[in-house]
Every structure is written in structure tokens, then in C-alpha cells.
Amino acid sequence: MTEIWEPHAPTAGGGLRPLHAEGLDLRVGGTGTARAVGDGVVEVTAEGSGPVRIEWRVPCVDATAFWTPEPRGTGWLPAAWSAPRRTSLANGAPIAALVGTGDVALCAFAAERPDVLAGAGVVEETGEFRFWAQAEGRLTVRIDTSGRHFARCLTDLTDWWGDGRTVDIPDAARRPAYSTWYSMHQDVTPERVETQAALGKRLGLDVIIVDDGWMTADRTRGYAHCGDWEPVSLPDTAAHVERVHGLGVRYLLWYALPFIGKDSAAYQKLGRYALADAAHMGAIVADPRYPEVREFLTDRLVRAVEEWGMDGLKVDFVDWFARAEAPEAGPEADCARVDEGVERLLAAIRGRITAADPEAMVEYRQPYVSPGLWPYVTMIRATDCPLSPQENRQRTVDVRLAAGPVPVHSDMLMWHPGEPPEQVACHLINVLFSVPQISVDLAAQSPAQREAIAFWLGVFREHLDTLQLGELRPARPDLGYPMVSAVGPETVAVARYAALPVDASGEGWRTLLVANADADPQVRLTGADGTATATVQDARGRIVRQGEVELGRAEGILVPRGGLLTLRRP
């Protein structure tokens, strides 16, 4: 096996030994075993007294993209000497795929444990693609070379992760939400929140998430005021929450969990328990290995549900707990590993809020998408990409492919006040297979903009089972998913982001939805015969044509930008 120059990673050297696994050039460090667990799927385990590595190569033939669930992670093929990814409970997920022509997985893999150092890339000397994963003591990975659609392979790997894990998801976690972040930033008041909650409810937004600013009168950004978590900008908090509930809206409150701001009273109490100094943020990262830190943070956060009647928490910046090199724990710590402290902290928060309200919600955010966090979360949001519909599309799809049973939320949708309703609709279509969050001043929207919002939120709600729970089939990760489909028992939903034909084949669907986010209105159907009843709606939901169509017609069906084609057959 050709040695690889690895300037950014520990070198395996001659410590790897060949291990038989059909179809794989496989080597392991330590004691290794391999067993087939399915057609083209192998489970490999390595054990040893120190770091163990599992390494394998596949021919890099017809390869188009390398998929990961990280922000900006999917697309180009890295070189084998590229820096490896270090995943942990608080950052990333140990899963990846080499995708080939036709969207098949040339090779997909996942590791059983969250704390893994993993590398992948093209071997320049041989034209192969090399994968490796390394961990302390014992490591198990599943490797899939079955040649199926890459999303199907990733789903099977996340199902493996989920085996034996209990994940409770309240219905409200799948409902469209309003966020105050882009629309208000820190300028939060009870009146502004209640106004947006009332307007949002009329449009179909069942949840409101109040972000930064509620705990400080300072409006200059930064995190120096985090830690005390007193509702400075939301006085008489319980009464305010009750008024929002009276509108029929659920309420979540934001917390920057790891940060103890240097201007807070909490800093005087906990400043000595610093995992890291985030000087540019005006805060420290608190060390969760200390019981005093966990108890303080848990008590601060759960007040929102226990005392103020909130419906859950938006828990931000968990990934800041992830440290390649953590300081040695002091004598007051009750665990040596940071990940163990993080898990104890998150479990305590989740346990307390669900004891107060079994339907309580918790939002996490990309990149902390580890399956080890699933018991403590009810939704995962794509990381920030303001006014970037393509980025929002790619991130929500990438996270969905790694999130297993956990709902995936879009980054908050925002747009310029002059945005036409067609583009407002396109923002929503770009996150059609996630739970949309909206963050614009709803009072400032034109009647046409509000119609577009209400229409598309109605589509999200009516077809939730297909859009969020159906089998996801994204196309062409190398091109940023120019078309995405979801397949339910009787309904198929397709979002078209480029001038591509839509596959209407298959006898299973009775309803076919085609959302058009491309400027080209010609939606051409392929693979189907017979007739169906067609309804075409524009971006505002107005019917522009209706009647029977021949599914095999070559000229296509005109669907305006931001519009929806609905085909129904008996």
C-alpha cells in the first residue's frame, strides 16, 4: 500500500495490517475483525491499548463529490493529505460518503462512537480514494460499497446509529417557526415579540424563538453579558409568555450555553472554571467537567420552562465545548473528559425541562449534529447563512441526511423589503424539506409578500408527512442539489431549483407536487404515461391553470417561478 504524506495528521506508518473484507483494500491497527452485515456493507472493529486506526481505499472512478454534514462540507474531492476532521459529542458527526455519477455512493461510512479523528481524500499517486478513522482503544465503523443512492446508504447508517436510542420529538418541533434574530437582533421587547407572534400565527407560524438581547439592555452585540440570564428586556416574563400562549403560539428562548460573560456576576463565581478564554467574545467557555458549573448552568436555563412557562430552549454554541486539547481537570471535577461533562450537562437540562413539560423542545445547531446528542434535542437548525437560499438548501439537506429522527430546521429566512413575492416563495422552496424559520418584520411585508408566505407555509403544513418524514432523494450533491425529492406512501414532492426534467415515473404516487424555484417555467415530466388532473398555482397561491394533462407530453407544463404544480391521478 502506497504511503501517504500526512502533514496534518498522525502517520499510521507500518503499524497497519491487512484485513480481509470483500471488495475493500482494508488495513487496521491493533486487533481487527470484519464481518458482512448486508449486501456490500461491512462492519469493521479494531481494538488496542492506544490509538487504533481503520484504513481502506476504493478506486476513485466516476466520482463526483465528497459528502459530509459539515457547513460547506459537500462538494469537491479533498486530497488524501488534507487535514482530517476531528469529531466529538459537541462537534460534527463521524459520517461521510464518496458520491459518484448517478448519485450512487461509491463508498459511505460511519463510526459507532462520536469522538473520532477521520481523514479522506484522493491518493495522487494511484488515483484511489482513501478513508481512515482513528480513536482510542476500540473503534467500529460500517463501510457501505453497495452502489445504492447515497442518501439511502446514509439513511441506513443513521438507522444503525439510532438502534437502541430513544428520541422523543413533540409535534411542535416540526411546525414552522418565527425567529427574532435577523428581524430584531438584540432589540427585543415584549411588545415587539407579541406583535410578531400574532402576525406569524395568522400566516401559519406556530412557534416563536426569541434570540439574543432578552437578557441585556446592551445592544452592541458580543457575549460579555451572558451567564446571569436575567430577563432584562422581557420584564414580567411569565405574564408575557402567557399572552403569547393566548395567541396559540409556542415559545422558545435562546441561551449561549457555554459562555460566561466577563461583565456578568456569574463570572465572579465561575470564572476560575474556564475551559477556554474566548476573549474576542468577551467571555470564557465554562468547563462542564465541574459539578458546580453544570448545576449553575442547568438552574439558569431551566427557569425558562419551570418558572416562566416557556415551551423550550434554543441552546446555542454547544460546539464551543469541543476542544482538541483541553486543560487538565482540577480536583473539583468529577469527570476527566469534556464530552462526558457536556453529556451530563445536556442530560440534566433535558431531564428538568421535560419533567416540567413533557412536550418541551430543545433546538441545537449545525455543526453539533452528533447522534450522541439525539436524546437531548428535538430539532437541529442549519447554521447561519443569511439571505443565501442555495446555502440554506444545501445545509438543510446535508443535515437531514445525518440527523436520523430529529427534525431539521432551516436557518432563519430573511429578505430585503423590496423582495418580490416570487423570490419570497423561492426562499421557502429552497428549504422545502426542512422546518422553515422566518425572521423578517411581518408587519412591514406587502400584501403580496404575506400571500406568498401564507401559501407556502400552508404547503409545508399540509404535506408535512411527505416533506419531513418521506424518503429524501437529493440529486447531484456536486451541483448543490439542483433538484430534491421526498417520497411518501402516496405523495411525491419535488423541488426544482434548475431547468431540469422531473421524473414522474412510478405507480405508487397519487399526488405529485412540483415546486418551481427556477426562472424557467417549462416543467417537463419524464417516465410517466396516462393522464392526471393538474393545478398550477403562482407564488401567492393563485390558480393560474387547471385541467387534465397528458403526463407524457413533450412540451412541458408552464409553472411560474415560485409556483406549485399539483398533479393528481385516481
C-alpha positions in Angstrom: 0.0 0.0 0.0 1.4 3.4 -1.0 2.4 5.5 1.9 0.7 8.9 2.1 2.3 12.2 3.1 0.2 13.4 6.1 1.4 16.8 7.3 -1.8 17.4 9.3 -2.4 14.0 10.9 -0.7 11.3 12.8 1.1 8.9 10.4 -0.1 5.3 10.5 3.3 4.1 9.2 3.9 0.3 9.3 1.5 -0.3 12.2 -1.4 -1.3 9.9 -2.0 -4.9 8.9 -4.2 -6.2 6.0 -7.6 -7.5 7.0 -9.8 -9.4 4.6 -13.1 -7.8 3.6 -14.6 -8.5 0.2 -14.3 -5.5 -2.2 -12.1 -3.4 0.1 -8.4 -2.7 0.3 -8.6 -2.7 4.1 -6.0 -2.4 6.9 -6.2 -2.0 10.6 -4.0 -1.1 13.6 -4.4 -3.3 16.6 -6.6 -6.4 16.6 -9.1 -6.3 13.8 -12.2 -8.1 12.8 -14.5 -7.7 9.8 -18.0 -9.1 9.1 -20.6 -8.6 6.4 -23.8 -7.1 7.7 -25.6 -6.7 4.4 -25.1 -6.7 0.6 -22.0 -4.6 0.2 -21.9 -3.5 3.8 -19.1 -4.4 6.1 -18.6 -3.8 9.9 -15.0 -3.4 10.9 -13.7 -3.3 14.5 -10.2 -2.5 15.7 -9.0 -2.8 19.3 -5.8 -2.0 21.0 -4.2 -0.4 24.1 -3.8 3.0 22.5 -4.9 4.7 19.3 -6.3 2.3 16.7 -6.8 3.1 13.1 -9.0 1.6 10.3 -8.0 2.5 6.8 -9.4 1.5 3.4 -9.2 2.5 -0.2 -11.6 2.3 -3.2 -11.0 3.1 -6.9 -11.8 6.8 -7.4 -13.8 6.1 -10.6 -16.7 8.2 -11.8 -16.5 10.2 -8.5 -18.3 13.5 -8.4 -18.5 14.7 -4.8 -17.5 14.1 -1.2 -20.4 14.4 1.2 -20.2 15.4 4.9 -22.8 17.0 7.2 -20.5 20.0 8.0 -21.2 23.6 6.9 -19.9 23.9 3.4 -18.8 20.3 3.7 -20.2 18.7 0.5 -18.8 19.1 -3.0 -15.2 18.9 -4.1 -12.9 15.9 -3.6 -10.2 16.6 -1.0 -6.7 15.3 -1.3 -5.5 12.5 0.9 -3.0 14.8 2.6 -5.8 17.3 3.6 -6.3 18.0 7.3 -8.5 15.3 9.0 -11.8 16.0 10.7 -12.0 15.6 14.5 -15.5 14.9 15.6 -16.8 14.8 19.2 -20.1 14.7 21.0 -20.1 18.5 20.8 -19.0 19.0 17.2 -19.6 17.2 13.9 -20.6 13.6 13.2 -18.4 10.7 12.1 -20.1 10.0 8.7 -19.1 10.7 5.1 -19.6 9.4 1.6 -17.8 9.5 -1.8 -20.6 10.0 -4.3 -20.4 9.0 -8.0 -22.2 9.5 -11.3 -25.9 8.8 -10.9 -25.8 9.9 -7.2 -24.6 6.4 -6.1 -22.4 6.0 -3.1 -19.1 4.7 -4.2 -18.3 4.4 -0.5 -20.1 5.6 2.6 -19.1 5.1 6.2 -20.0 5.9 9.7 -18.3 5.3 13.1 -20.1 4.0 16.1 -18.6 6.4 18.6 -18.7 10.2 18.3 -15.1 11.0 19.2 -13.1 10.1 16.0 -10.3 11.6 14.0 -11.0 10.8 10.4 -9.4 11.6 7.1 -10.5 11.1 3.5 -9.1 12.1 0.1 -7.7 11.3 -3.3 -4.4 9.5 -3.4 -2.5 11.4 -6.0 0.0 8.5 -6.7 -2.7 5.9 -7.5 -6.0 7.6 -8.3 -7.6 5.8 -5.4 -9.8 7.4 -2.7 -8.6 6.7 0.8 -10.6 6.7 4.0 -9.3 6.3 7.6 -10.7 6.7 11.1 -8.9 6.6 14.4 -9.9 6.5 18.0 -8.6 5.4 21.4 -8.9 1.8 22.5 -11.7 0.5 20.3 -13.3 1.6 17.1 -16.1 0.2 15.0 -17.1 1.5 11.6 -19.6 0.5 8.9 -18.5 0.7 5.3 -21.1 0.7 2.5 -20.0 0.0 -1.0 -23.4 -1.3 -2.2 -23.6 1.2 -5.0 -27.1 2.5 -4.0 -28.3 6.1 -4.0 -26.0 7.9 -1.5 -29.0 9.1 0.5 -30.2 5.5 1.0 -26.8 4.4 2.2 -26.6 7.4 4.7 -30.1 6.6 6.0 -29.1 3.0 6.7 -26.0 4.3 8.6 -28.1 6.7 10.7 -30.6 3.9 11.4 -27.6 1.9 12.7 -26.8 4.9 15.0 -30.4 5.1 16.2 -30.7 1.4 17.1 -31.5 1.4 20.8 -31.6 5.2 21.2 -34.8 6.7 22.4 -35.7 10.0 20.7 -38.9 11.8 21.7 -40.0 14.5 19.3 -43.0 16.7 20.1 -45.3 17.6 17.2 -44.5 21.3 17.6 -40.8 20.7 16.7 -42.0 20.1 13.1 -44.1 23.2 12.9 -43.0 26.4 11.1 -41.4 29.0 13.4 -40.7 32.7 13.7 -37.3 33.8 15.0 -36.4 37.2 16.2 -32.7 37.1 15.3 -32.4 38.7 11.9 -35.6 40.8 12.3 -34.7 42.3 15.7 -31.2 41.2 16.6 -30.8 42.4 20.2 -33.7 44.9 20.1 -36.1 42.6 21.9 -39.2 43.9 23.8 -42.4 42.1 24.9 -44.4 44.3 22.6 -42.3 43.5 19.5 -42.3 39.8 20.3 -46.1 39.7 20.8 -46.8 41.6 17.6 -44.7 39.2 15.5 -46.2 36.2 17.3 -49.7 37.4 16.4 -48.9 38.2 12.8 -47.0 35.0 12.4 -49.8 32.8 13.7 -52.2 34.2 11.1 -49.7 33.2 8.4 -49.0 29.7 9.8 -46.1 30.1 12.2 -46.9 28.1 15.3 -43.7 28.7 17.3 -41.7 31.8 18.2 -38.0 31.7 19.1 -36.7 34.8 20.9 -33.0 35.1 20.4 -30.2 37.2 21.9 -31.0 40.5 23.6 -33.6 39.4 26.1 -31.0 39.2 28.9 -29.3 42.6 28.5 -30.0 46.2 27.8 -26.8 46.4 25.8 -27.3 46.5 22.0 -23.7 46.3 20.8 -23.6 42.6 20.3 -20.9 40.3 21.8 -21.4 37.9 24.7 -20.0 39.8 27.7 -23.5 39.9 29.3 -24.2 36.2 29.1 -24.2 34.0 32.2 -26.7 35.6 34.6 -29.6 35.1 32.2 -31.9 37.6 33.8 -34.9 38.7 31.6 -33.8 42.4 31.5 -35.6 43.1 28.2 -38.6 40.9 29.0 -40.0 42.2 32.3 -42.9 40.3 33.9 -41.8 37.4 31.9 -44.4 34.8 32.9 -47.3 37.2 32.0 -45.6 38.0 28.7 -45.3 34.2 27.9 -48.9 33.7 28.9 -50.0 36.4 26.4 -48.0 34.7 23.6 -49.6 31.3 24.6 -53.0 33.0 24.3 -52.3 33.5 20.6 -51.8 29.8 20.2 -48.0 30.1 19.7 -45.3 28.1 21.5 -42.3 30.0 22.9 -38.6 29.1 22.9 -35.8 31.2 24.5 -32.2 31.5 23.4 -29.2 30.7 25.5 -25.5 30.8 24.6 -24.9 27.8 26.8 -21.0 27.7 27.2 -20.4 31.4 27.6 -19.9 33.2 30.9 -19.5 36.8 30.1 -16.8 38.8 31.7 -19.3 41.6 32.6 -21.7 39.1 34.4 -22.0 38.4 38.0 -21.6 34.7 37.1 -18.1 35.4 36.0 -17.1 36.3 39.6 -18.5 32.9 40.7 -17.4 30.6 37.8 -14.5 32.5 36.1 -12.0 30.1 37.6 -13.6 27.2 35.8 -12.6 28.2 32.3 -12.3 25.5 29.6 -11.1 28.3 27.2 -10.8 32.1 27.1 -13.0 33.5 24.3 -11.5 36.9 24.6 -12.9 38.2 21.3 -16.4 37.2 22.5 -15.9 38.9 25.9 -16.5 35.7 27.7 -15.0 32.4 28.8 -16.1 28.9 27.8 -17.2 27.3 31.1 -15.8 23.8 31.8 -18.7 21.3 32.1 -16.5 18.8 33.9 -17.2 20.6 37.2 -20.5 19.9 39.0 -20.7 23.5 40.2 -20.7 24.7 36.5 -23.3 22.2 35.4 -25.6 22.9 38.3 -25.4 26.6 37.8 -26.0 26.4 34.0 -28.8 23.9 34.4 -30.6 26.1 37.0 -30.2 29.2 34.8 -31.6 27.6 31.7 -34.5 25.5 33.1 -36.0 28.6 34.7 -37.4 29.5 31.3 -39.7 26.4 31.4 -40.1 25.8 35.1 -40.7 29.4 36.2 -41.7 31.4 33.1 -43.8 28.8 31.3 -41.7 28.7 28.1 -42.1 25.7 25.8 -38.4 25.1 25.3 -34.9 26.3 24.7 -32.7 27.3 21.8 -29.3 26.1 23.0 -26.5 27.8 21.1 -22.7 27.3 20.7 -22.5 23.8 22.1 -19.7 23.2 19.6 -17.5 25.6 21.7 -17.1 22.9 24.2 -15.2 20.8 21.6 -11.5 21.2 22.3 -8.7 19.3 20.6 -6.6 20.0 23.7 -8.4 20.6 27.0 -6.7 21.7 30.2 -6.2 19.1 32.8 -9.3 18.9 35.0 -8.8 20.1 38.6 -9.6 18.2 41.8 -13.2 19.6 41.9 -14.0 18.0 38.5 -16.0 14.7 38.6 -15.1 13.6 35.1 -11.9 13.7 33.1 -13.3 14.0 29.5 -15.1 17.2 28.4 -17.5 15.2 26.3 -18.7 13.4 29.4 -19.2 16.7 31.2 -21.2 18.0 28.1 -23.4 15.0 28.1 -24.1 15.2 31.8 -25.0 18.9 31.4 -27.3 18.4 28.4 -29.0 15.4 30.0 -29.7 17.4 33.2 -31.2 20.3 31.2 -33.4 18.0 29.1 -34.4 16.0 32.1 -35.5 19.0 34.1 -37.5 20.8 31.3 -39.3 17.6 30.2 -40.2 16.9 33.9 -41.9 20.3 33.9 -43.3 19.9 30.4 -43.1 16.6 28.5 -43.6 18.4 25.2 -40.7 20.8 25.9 -38.4 21.5 22.9 -34.7 22.0 22.5 -33.0 23.4 19.4 -29.4 22.7 18.6 -27.5 24.0 15.5 -25.1 22.7 12.9 -22.3 21.7 13.3 -23.2 19.9 16.6 -25.1 17.1 14.9 -23.7 14.0 16.6 -26.1 11.1 17.1 -24.9 11.1 20.7 -26.9 14.3 21.2 -30.2 12.9 19.8 -31.6 12.0 23.3 -31.2 15.7 24.3 -32.6 17.6 21.3 -35.8 17.9 19.4 -34.6 19.9 16.4 -31.3 20.9 14.7 -31.0 24.1 12.7 -28.8 24.8 9.7 -26.0 27.1 10.7 -26.2 30.8 9.8 -26.4 31.7 6.1 -28.5 35.0 6.0 -30.2 35.7 2.6 -28.4 32.7 0.9 -31.2 30.4 -0.4 -28.8 27.9 -2.1 -26.6 27.6 1.0 -29.7 27.1 3.2 -30.9 24.4 0.8 -27.6 22.6 0.8 -27.2 22.8 4.6 -30.7 21.6 5.4 -30.4 18.7 3.1 -26.9 17.8 4.4 -28.0 17.9 8.0 -31.2 15.9 7.2 -29.1 13.1 5.8 -27.2 12.8 9.2 -30.0 13.7 11.7 -31.9 10.5 11.7 -35.2 11.0 13.5 -34.5 14.6 14.6 -36.3 17.4 12.7 -34.1 19.7 10.8 -34.9 23.5 10.7 -33.7 26.0 8.2 -31.5 28.9 9.0 -33.9 31.8 9.5 -35.2 33.2 6.3 -34.7 36.9 5.7 -35.0 39.1 2.6 -34.8 42.7 1.6 -38.1 44.6 2.0 -38.3 45.0 -1.8 -38.1 41.3 -2.5 -40.9 40.3 -5.0 -43.3 37.6 -3.8 -41.8 35.2 -6.4 -38.4 35.3 -4.6 -40.0 35.1 -1.2 -41.6 31.9 -2.4 -38.2 30.7 -3.7 -36.6 31.3 -0.3 -39.3 28.9 1.2 -39.0 26.4 -1.6 -35.2 26.2 -1.0 -35.9 24.8 2.5 -38.9 22.8 1.5 -37.6 19.6 3.0 -36.9 21.1 6.4 -38.9 23.1 9.0 -38.9 26.7 7.9 -37.9 29.5 10.3 -38.8 33.1 9.2 -37.1 36.2 10.5 -38.4 39.4 8.8 -40.7 42.1 10.2 -44.1 40.6 9.3 -45.8 44.0 9.8 -43.6 45.5 7.1 -44.5 42.9 4.5 -46.6 43.8 1.5 -49.9 42.0 0.9 -48.3 40.1 -1.9 -45.4 39.0 0.3 -47.7 37.9 3.0 -49.8 35.9 0.5 -46.6 34.1 -0.6 -45.6 33.3 3.0 -49.1 32.1 3.9 -49.4 29.9 0.8 -46.1 28.2 1.1 -46.4 27.7 4.9 -49.7 26.0 4.1 -47.9 23.6 1.7 -45.3 22.8 4.5 -48.1 22.1 6.9 -50.4 20.1 4.6 -47.7 17.9 3.3 -45.5 17.6 6.4 -45.5 13.8 6.4 -44.1 13.7 2.9 -41.7 16.6 3.1 -40.2 15.8 6.5 -40.8 12.1 7.0 -40.7 10.8 3.5 -37.7 9.2 1.9 -35.3 12.0 0.9 -33.7 11.8 -2.5 -31.5 14.8 -3.2 -29.8 14.9 -6.7 -26.4 16.0 -7.7 -24.6 17.0 -4.5 -21.7 18.1 -6.7 -24.0 20.9 -8.0 -25.5 21.9 -4.7 -28.7 19.8 -5.1 -30.4 21.4 -8.1 -33.4 19.0 -7.5 -34.6 17.3 -4.3 -37.5 14.8 -3.9 -39.3 13.3 -1.0 -41.3 10.1 -1.4 -44.2 9.3 0.8 -46.8 6.4 0.7 -49.0 8.1 -1.9 -47.4 11.6 -2.4 -44.1 12.6 -4.1 -42.8 16.1 -3.6 -40.1 17.5 -6.0 -38.4 20.9 -5.7 -36.8 22.1 -8.9 -34.0 24.6 -8.5 -32.7 24.4 -12.1 -34.2 23.8 -15.5 -34.2 20.0 -15.1 -36.9 17.5 -16.2 -38.9 15.9 -13.4 -39.1 12.1 -13.1 -42.8 11.3 -12.8 -42.4 7.6 -13.2 -43.7 5.1 -10.6 -47.1 3.7 -10.0 -47.1 4.5 -6.2 -47.9 8.2 -6.3 -51.4 9.6 -6.4 -50.3 13.1 -5.8 -47.1 14.7 -7.3 -46.1 18.1 -6.2 -43.5 20.1 -8.2 -42.3 23.3 -6.6 -40.5 25.5 -9.2 -37.8 27.8 -7.9 -36.2 28.3 -11.3 -36.8 31.2 -13.7 -37.6 28.7 -16.5 -41.3 27.9 -16.3 -41.2 24.9 -18.5 -41.6 21.9 -16.2 -41.1 18.7 -18.4 -42.2 15.4 -17.0 -40.5 12.2 -17.9 -41.1 8.5 -17.3 -44.9 8.6 -17.0 -47.9 7.9 -19.2 -51.6 8.4 -18.9 -53.5 11.4 -17.6 -53.7 13.4 -14.4 -55.6 16.4 -13.1 -53.2 19.4 -13.0 -53.4 22.5 -10.9 -50.9 25.3 -11.3 -50.6 28.0 -8.7 -48.3 31.0 -8.7 -46.1 32.1 -5.9 -49.0 33.6 -4.0 -51.2 30.5 -4.3 -53.5 31.9 -7.0 -54.6 29.2 -9.5 -53.4 30.1 -13.0 -54.4 27.0 -14.8 -56.3 23.8 -14.1 -57.4 20.8 -16.1 -56.5 17.3 -17.3 -53.0 16.8 -18.8 -51.1 14.0 -20.6 -48.2 13.0 -18.4 -46.1 12.0 -21.4 -46.4 15.3 -23.2 -43.1 16.6 -24.5 -43.7 20.3 -24.4 -43.9 20.5 -20.6 -46.3 22.4 -18.2 -45.8 26.1 -17.5 -45.3 26.7 -13.8 -44.2 30.3 -12.9 -41.2 31.0 -10.7 -42.1 30.4 -7.1 -45.2 28.4 -8.1 -46.5 24.9 -7.5 -47.7 22.2 -9.8 -50.0 19.7 -8.3 -50.8 16.5 -10.2 -53.4 14.1 -9.0 -54.5 10.8 -10.5 -57.1 8.3 -9.3 
